């Protein structure tokens, strides 16, 4: 029996968004000519292994290198070594890989080329603490930041100033070689200095900024971390530093590109798409309230567009964790949307992370239908209580409405689609 049209449509749009950011589709046209000297490939992120394989498939000359990706996100490569490590909290495998990457770029010349493959997740995977900071202290800071509600830009500002490799330090180590950094962006605004904490990009933020962020979110700071930030010894290379003179950075895949691909797929299905934005941030449950209001307006008034239509958006919401439940920000968004819509007729939604992993769970996201609350109630599940406990995963798992893709090996962050059927008033 075929799936209902709204569910299949939403799934198709999500798949179109992911395909648009596949390294196999977007890498080749950005590769340069081989240099006079060596070509070294290094990288980090959830897409790093797939990016490395795309380089191997299209590179005509000598090649070697090392990339680190999340456990389960590796792919076979012949000339580039692939190491897997932990995300979002770093582990020893990530620390060791980062140390090796920093070591292999030393001693290069201006005739050499370093291809740097960067994607979301690289901040945790390139976990090389600054001198005087332990891996355990880095792990403690990561866990606290992830629960705090801080934005990705704020988290990465702190991470840069506790790292021996991020915030432009990798570029400094590779000088005077030519650097070409190819970025698959998972951050609102697509700033390369934020993606994976910008290991080859000048950092305009300061140690004082990092301290202010930690104080704002009332995060307990280990004494060695506090001392380091107050001393200013871990200040990062700034714009204009000579270490960036031979570097170029290209953003090759973005959330906007994936939203555009989903919009085209919607039009092909006879549905009007409206892209609300590719850089939406804020608490997941608050964003859900706003989007519920927009969906109701479409259904009731045909504003800002008439059904059948789909509201598309990307970016990275946050969750301030207070409960004991399971689930990432997409499940949290969708559960809050369900509560806000309260069973409104004809409104369906999908929210998922384009990397295939919502937070630390085994699902990419979930699907919401007009009868979701009713079905949950019949199972004795209170949506409001589950939301208060940050248990979006448990809610949608009970309804068999999780979206499970496995690792997609790319990452342009969150994808949200809200479909409003015709005659849904």
C-alpha positions as CSV (number, residue, x, y, z in Angstrom):
1,X,0.0,0.0,0.0
2,X,1.5,3.4,-1.0
3,X,2.3,5.9,1.7
4,X,0.0,8.9,2.1
5,X,1.0,11.7,-0.3
6,X,2.1,14.2,2.5
7,X,4.5,11.7,4.0
8,X,6.1,10.7,0.7
9,X,6.3,14.3,-0.4
10,X,8.1,15.4,2.8
11,X,10.5,12.5,2.6
12,X,11.3,13.2,-1.1
13,X,12.0,16.9,-0.2
14,X,14.4,15.9,2.6
15,X,16.2,13.5,0.2
16,X,16.5,16.2,-2.4
17,X,18.0,18.5,0.1
18,X,20.6,15.9,1.2
19,X,21.5,15.0,-2.4
20,X,22.3,18.6,-3.2
21,X,25.0,18.6,-0.6
22,X,26.5,15.2,-1.5
23,X,30.3,15.7,-2.0
24,X,30.1,13.4,-5.0
25,X,27.9,16.1,-6.7
26,X,29.6,19.3,-5.5
27,X,33.4,18.6,-5.2
28,X,34.8,18.1,-8.7
29,X,34.3,21.6,-10.1
30,X,36.2,23.1,-7.2
31,X,39.4,21.1,-7.4
32,X,42.5,23.0,-8.6
33,X,45.3,21.9,-10.9
34,X,48.1,19.8,-9.3
35,X,51.0,21.8,-7.9
36,X,54.7,21.6,-8.7
37,X,55.3,20.0,-5.4
38,X,53.3,17.6,-3.1
39,X,49.6,17.5,-2.7
40,X,48.4,16.7,0.8
41,X,44.8,16.2,1.7
42,X,43.7,16.8,5.3
43,X,40.2,17.3,6.7
44,X,37.7,17.0,9.5
45,X,33.9,16.7,9.7
46,X,31.0,14.4,9.1
47,X,31.5,14.8,5.4
48,X,35.3,14.5,5.4
49,X,35.6,10.9,4.3
50,X,33.1,11.3,1.4
51,X,34.9,14.5,0.4
52,X,38.2,12.7,0.4
53,X,36.8,9.9,-1.8
54,X,35.5,12.5,-4.2
55,X,39.0,14.1,-4.4
56,X,40.6,10.6,-5.1
57,X,38.1,9.9,-7.9
58,X,39.0,13.1,-9.7
59,X,42.6,13.9,-8.9
60,X,45.1,13.2,-11.7
61,X,48.3,13.2,-9.8
62,X,50.2,12.2,-6.7
63,X,48.1,12.4,-3.5
64,X,48.3,11.5,0.2
65,X,46.7,12.6,3.4
66,X,44.5,12.1,6.5
67,X,41.0,13.0,7.4
68,X,39.0,12.4,10.5
69,X,35.2,11.8,10.6
70,X,32.6,10.7,13.0
71,X,32.3,7.0,14.0
72,X,30.1,5.3,11.3
73,X,30.7,8.1,8.7
74,X,33.8,6.7,7.1
75,X,34.0,5.5,3.4
76,X,36.8,3.5,1.8
77,X,39.7,5.5,0.3
78,X,42.8,4.2,-1.3
79,X,45.4,7.1,-0.9
80,X,43.9,9.2,1.9
81,X,43.7,7.7,5.4
82,X,40.3,7.9,7.1
83,X,40.2,8.0,10.9
84,X,37.0,7.8,12.9
85,X,36.4,9.6,16.2
86,X,33.7,10.7,18.6
87,X,31.2,13.5,18.1
88,X,29.8,15.7,19.7
89,X,32.0,15.1,22.7
90,X,35.6,14.5,21.6
91,X,37.7,11.5,22.5
92,X,41.3,10.3,22.4
93,X,41.0,9.1,18.8
94,X,40.0,12.6,17.7
95,X,42.9,14.1,19.8
96,X,45.4,11.8,18.2
97,X,44.1,12.4,14.7
98,X,44.3,16.2,15.2
99,X,47.9,15.9,16.5
100,X,48.9,13.9,13.4
101,X,47.2,16.3,11.0
102,X,49.1,19.2,12.6
103,X,52.3,17.3,12.3
104,X,52.0,16.3,8.7
105,X,51.6,19.9,7.5
106,X,54.9,21.0,9.0
107,X,57.9,21.4,6.7
108,X,56.0,22.1,3.5
109,X,57.2,24.5,0.9
110,X,55.5,27.2,-1.3
111,X,55.4,24.6,-4.1
112,X,53.2,22.3,-2.1
113,X,49.4,22.3,-2.0
114,X,47.3,21.4,1.1
115,X,43.7,20.6,0.2
116,X,41.7,21.1,3.4
117,X,38.3,19.4,3.5
118,X,36.0,20.9,6.2
119,X,32.4,20.1,7.2
120,X,30.2,20.3,10.2
121,X,31.3,18.3,13.2
122,X,35.0,19.2,12.7
123,X,35.1,21.2,16.0
124,X,34.7,18.0,18.1
125,X,36.7,15.8,15.7
126,X,39.8,18.1,15.7
127,X,40.1,17.9,19.5
128,X,43.7,19.0,20.2
129,X,43.8,20.9,23.5
130,X,46.0,24.0,23.9
131,X,49.0,23.5,26.0
132,X,48.0,23.3,29.7
133,X,44.5,22.0,28.9
134,X,43.6,18.3,29.2
135,X,41.3,16.4,26.9
136,X,39.1,15.7,30.0
137,X,38.7,19.5,30.5
138,X,37.9,20.0,26.8
139,X,35.2,17.2,27.1
140,X,33.8,18.9,30.2
141,X,33.5,22.2,28.3
142,X,31.9,20.6,25.3
143,X,29.2,18.9,27.3
144,X,28.4,22.1,29.2
145,X,28.2,24.1,26.0
146,X,26.0,21.6,24.3
147,X,23.4,21.8,27.1
148,X,23.6,25.5,27.6
149,X,21.6,26.8,24.7
150,X,24.6,28.6,23.2
151,X,24.6,29.1,19.5
152,X,27.1,27.3,17.3
153,X,29.0,30.5,16.7
154,X,29.3,31.0,20.5
155,X,30.3,27.4,21.1
156,X,33.0,27.6,18.4
157,X,34.4,30.9,19.7
158,X,35.1,29.1,23.0
159,X,36.4,26.0,21.3
160,X,38.9,28.0,19.1
161,X,40.5,29.5,22.2
162,X,41.0,26.1,23.9
163,X,42.5,24.5,20.8
164,X,46.0,24.1,19.3
165,X,44.7,23.5,15.8
166,X,41.4,25.5,15.3
167,X,40.8,29.2,14.8
168,X,43.5,29.5,12.0
169,X,46.2,27.6,13.8
170,X,46.3,24.9,11.1
171,X,47.0,27.5,8.5
172,X,49.9,28.9,10.6
173,X,51.4,25.4,10.9
174,X,51.2,24.8,7.1
175,X,52.8,28.1,6.1
176,X,54.2,28.7,3.5
177,X,52.3,26.0,1.5
178,X,49.3,27.0,-0.6
179,X,46.1,26.1,1.2
180,X,42.7,25.5,-0.6
181,X,40.0,24.9,2.0
182,X,36.7,23.4,0.6
183,X,33.8,23.9,3.1
184,X,30.5,22.2,3.3
185,X,28.7,24.6,5.6
186,X,26.5,23.6,8.5
187,X,26.3,27.0,10.2
188,X,23.8,29.9,9.8
189,X,25.4,32.5,7.6
190,X,28.0,30.1,6.1
191,X,30.9,31.8,7.7
192,X,34.0,29.6,7.1
193,X,35.5,30.9,10.4
194,X,32.7,29.2,12.2
195,X,32.4,25.9,10.4
196,X,34.5,23.3,12.4
197,X,35.9,26.4,14.2
198,X,37.8,27.6,11.1
199,X,41.1,25.7,11.4
200,X,42.5,27.5,8.3
201,X,40.6,30.8,8.6
202,X,41.4,34.0,10.4
203,X,39.6,34.4,13.7
204,X,38.2,37.8,14.6
205,X,37.0,36.7,18.1
206,X,39.1,36.9,21.2
207,X,39.8,35.2,24.5
208,X,37.7,37.9,26.2
209,X,34.8,37.0,23.9
210,X,35.1,33.4,24.9
211,X,35.1,34.3,28.6
212,X,32.1,36.5,28.2
213,X,30.2,33.6,26.5
214,X,31.0,31.2,29.4
215,X,29.9,33.8,31.9
216,X,26.7,34.6,30.0
217,X,25.6,31.0,30.1
218,X,26.8,30.5,33.7
219,X,29.1,27.6,32.7
220,X,31.4,26.3,35.3
221,X,35.0,26.7,34.1
222,X,37.9,24.5,35.3
223,X,40.7,26.7,36.8
224,X,43.2,25.9,34.0
225,X,40.7,26.9,31.3
226,X,39.9,30.1,33.2
227,X,43.6,30.9,33.7
228,X,44.3,30.3,30.0
229,X,41.6,32.5,28.7
230,X,42.4,35.3,31.1
231,X,46.1,35.2,30.2
232,X,45.4,35.7,26.5
233,X,48.1,33.1,25.7
234,X,45.6,31.2,23.5
235,X,44.8,34.1,21.2
236,X,44.2,33.0,17.7
237,X,45.7,34.4,14.4
238,X,43.8,37.4,13.2
239,X,42.8,38.8,9.8
240,X,45.9,40.1,8.0
241,X,48.2,37.6,9.5
242,X,50.9,36.4,7.0
243,X,49.9,32.8,7.5
244,X,46.7,33.4,5.5
245,X,48.5,35.0,2.5
246,X,48.7,31.7,0.5
247,X,45.2,30.5,1.4
248,X,41.9,30.4,-0.3
249,X,38.5,29.2,1.1
250,X,35.5,28.1,-1.0
251,X,32.1,27.2,0.5
252,X,30.9,24.5,-1.9
253,X,27.6,23.4,-0.3
254,X,25.1,25.3,1.9
255,X,21.7,25.0,3.5
256,X,20.4,27.5,0.9
257,X,21.5,25.3,-1.9
258,X,19.7,22.3,-0.3
259,X,16.5,24.4,0.3
260,X,16.6,25.4,-3.3
261,X,16.8,21.8,-4.4
262,X,13.9,20.9,-2.1
263,X,11.9,23.8,-3.5
264,X,12.4,22.6,-7.1
265,X,11.3,19.1,-6.1
266,X,8.1,20.6,-4.5
267,X,7.3,22.5,-7.7
268,X,7.7,19.3,-9.7
269,X,5.1,17.7,-7.4
270,X,2.7,20.6,-7.9
271,X,3.2,22.2,-4.5
272,X,4.2,25.8,-4.0
273,X,7.4,26.2,-2.0
274,X,8.2,29.1,0.2
275,X,11.7,29.3,1.6
276,X,11.5,31.1,5.0
277,X,15.3,31.3,5.5
278,X,18.4,29.2,5.6
279,X,19.9,30.7,8.8
280,X,17.1,30.4,11.4
281,X,18.4,30.2,15.0
282,X,16.8,30.3,18.5
283,X,15.3,27.8,20.9
284,X,13.7,25.0,18.9
285,X,10.4,25.2,20.7
286,X,10.1,29.0,20.2
287,X,10.9,28.6,16.5
288,X,8.2,26.0,16.4
289,X,5.6,28.4,17.8
290,X,6.4,31.0,15.1
291,X,6.2,28.4,12.3
292,X,3.0,27.0,13.6
293,X,1.4,30.4,13.3
294,X,2.7,30.8,9.8
295,X,1.3,27.4,8.8
296,X,-2.1,28.3,10.3
297,X,-2.1,31.5,8.4
298,X,-1.5,29.7,5.1
299,X,-4.3,27.2,5.9
300,X,-6.8,29.8,7.0
301,X,-6.0,32.9,4.9
302,X,-3.7,31.8,2.1
303,X,-1.0,34.1,3.5
304,X,1.9,34.2,2.9
305,X,1.0,31.6,0.3
306,X,-1.9,29.5,-0.7
307,X,-2.2,25.7,-0.2
308,X,-1.1,23.3,-1.4
309,X,2.2,24.7,-0.2
310,X,5.3,23.8,1.8
311,X,7.2,26.1,4.1
312,X,10.9,25.3,3.9
313,X,13.6,26.4,6.3
314,X,17.2,25.6,7.5
315,X,19.7,26.8,10.1
316,X,20.4,25.5,13.5
317,X,18.1,25.8,16.5
318,X,19.2,25.1,20.0
319,X,17.8,23.2,23.0
320,X,18.4,24.2,26.6
321,X,18.2,20.7,28.2
322,X,16.3,20.6,31.4
323,X,14.7,17.2,31.2
324,X,15.9,13.6,31.2
325,X,14.4,12.5,27.8
326,X,16.0,11.7,24.5
327,X,16.1,13.6,21.3
328,X,17.9,16.3,19.3
329,X,16.8,19.7,18.2
330,X,14.8,18.5,15.3
331,X,12.7,16.1,17.4
332,X,12.3,19.0,19.9
333,X,11.2,21.4,17.2
334,X,8.7,18.9,15.8
335,X,7.2,18.0,19.2
336,X,6.8,21.7,20.0
337,X,5.2,22.2,16.6
338,X,2.7,19.4,17.4
339,X,1.8,21.1,20.7
340,X,1.4,24.5,19.0
341,X,-0.7,23.2,16.1
342,X,-2.9,21.1,18.4
343,X,-4.0,18.7,15.7
344,X,-4.8,21.4,13.1
345,X,-6.2,19.8,10.0
346,X,-4.2,19.4,6.9
347,X,-0.8,20.4,8.3
348,X,2.1,17.9,8.1
349,X,5.8,18.4,8.8
350,X,9.2,16.9,8.7
351,X,12.3,18.1,10.6
352,X,15.7,16.4,10.2
353,X,19.4,16.9,10.3
354,X,21.0,16.5,6.9
355,X,23.8,14.5,8.4
356,X,21.4,11.8,9.3
357,X,21.9,12.2,13.1
358,X,19.6,14.3,15.2
359,X,21.9,15.2,18.2
360,X,23.3,12.0,19.4
361,X,20.4,9.7,18.4
362,X,20.1,7.1,15.6
363,X,17.5,9.1,13.7
364,X,17.8,12.0,11.3
365,X,14.5,13.5,12.6
366,X,10.8,12.7,12.5
367,X,7.5,13.3,10.7
368,X,4.4,15.0,12.2
369,X,0.8,14.4,11.0
370,X,-2.5,16.1,11.9
371,X,-3.4,13.0,14.0
372,X,-0.1,12.7,15.8
373,X,-1.4,14.1,19.1
374,X,-4.5,11.9,18.9
375,X,-2.5,8.8,18.3
376,X,-0.1,9.6,21.1
377,X,-3.0,10.2,23.5
378,X,-4.5,6.8,22.6
379,X,-1.1,5.3,23.8
380,X,-1.2,7.2,27.0
381,X,1.5,9.7,25.9
382,X,1.2,13.3,27.0
383,X,2.9,15.6,24.4
384,X,3.3,18.5,26.8
385,X,4.9,16.3,29.4
386,X,7.3,14.8,26.9
387,X,8.2,18.3,25.6
388,X,9.0,19.4,29.2
389,X,11.3,16.4,29.6
390,X,13.0,17.1,26.2
391,X,11.8,13.7,25.0
392,X,11.0,14.3,21.3
393,X,12.7,11.0,20.3
394,X,10.6,9.0,22.7
395,X,7.4,10.7,21.5
396,X,7.9,10.0,17.8
397,X,9.5,6.6,18.3
398,X,6.2,5.5,20.0
399,X,4.3,6.6,17.0
400,X,6.7,4.9,14.6
401,X,7.3,8.3,13.0
402,X,11.1,8.7,13.3
403,X,13.0,9.4,10.1
404,X,16.0,7.0,10.0
405,X,18.5,7.4,7.2
406,X,21.8,6.4,8.7
407,X,24.8,8.7,8.2
408,X,24.4,10.7,5.0
409,X,28.1,11.7,5.0
410,X,27.3,15.3,4.4
411,X,26.0,18.1,6.6
412,X,24.3,21.4,5.8
413,X,22.5,21.3,9.2
414,X,18.7,21.3,9.9
415,X,16.0,20.9,7.3
416,X,12.4,21.7,8.1
417,X,9.4,21.3,5.8
418,X,5.8,22.1,6.7
419,X,3.2,21.0,4.2
420,X,-0.3,22.5,4.1
421,X,-2.8,20.6,2.2
422,X,-5.5,22.2,0.0
423,X,-8.8,22.7,1.7
424,X,-7.1,22.5,5.1
425,X,-9.2,25.2,6.7
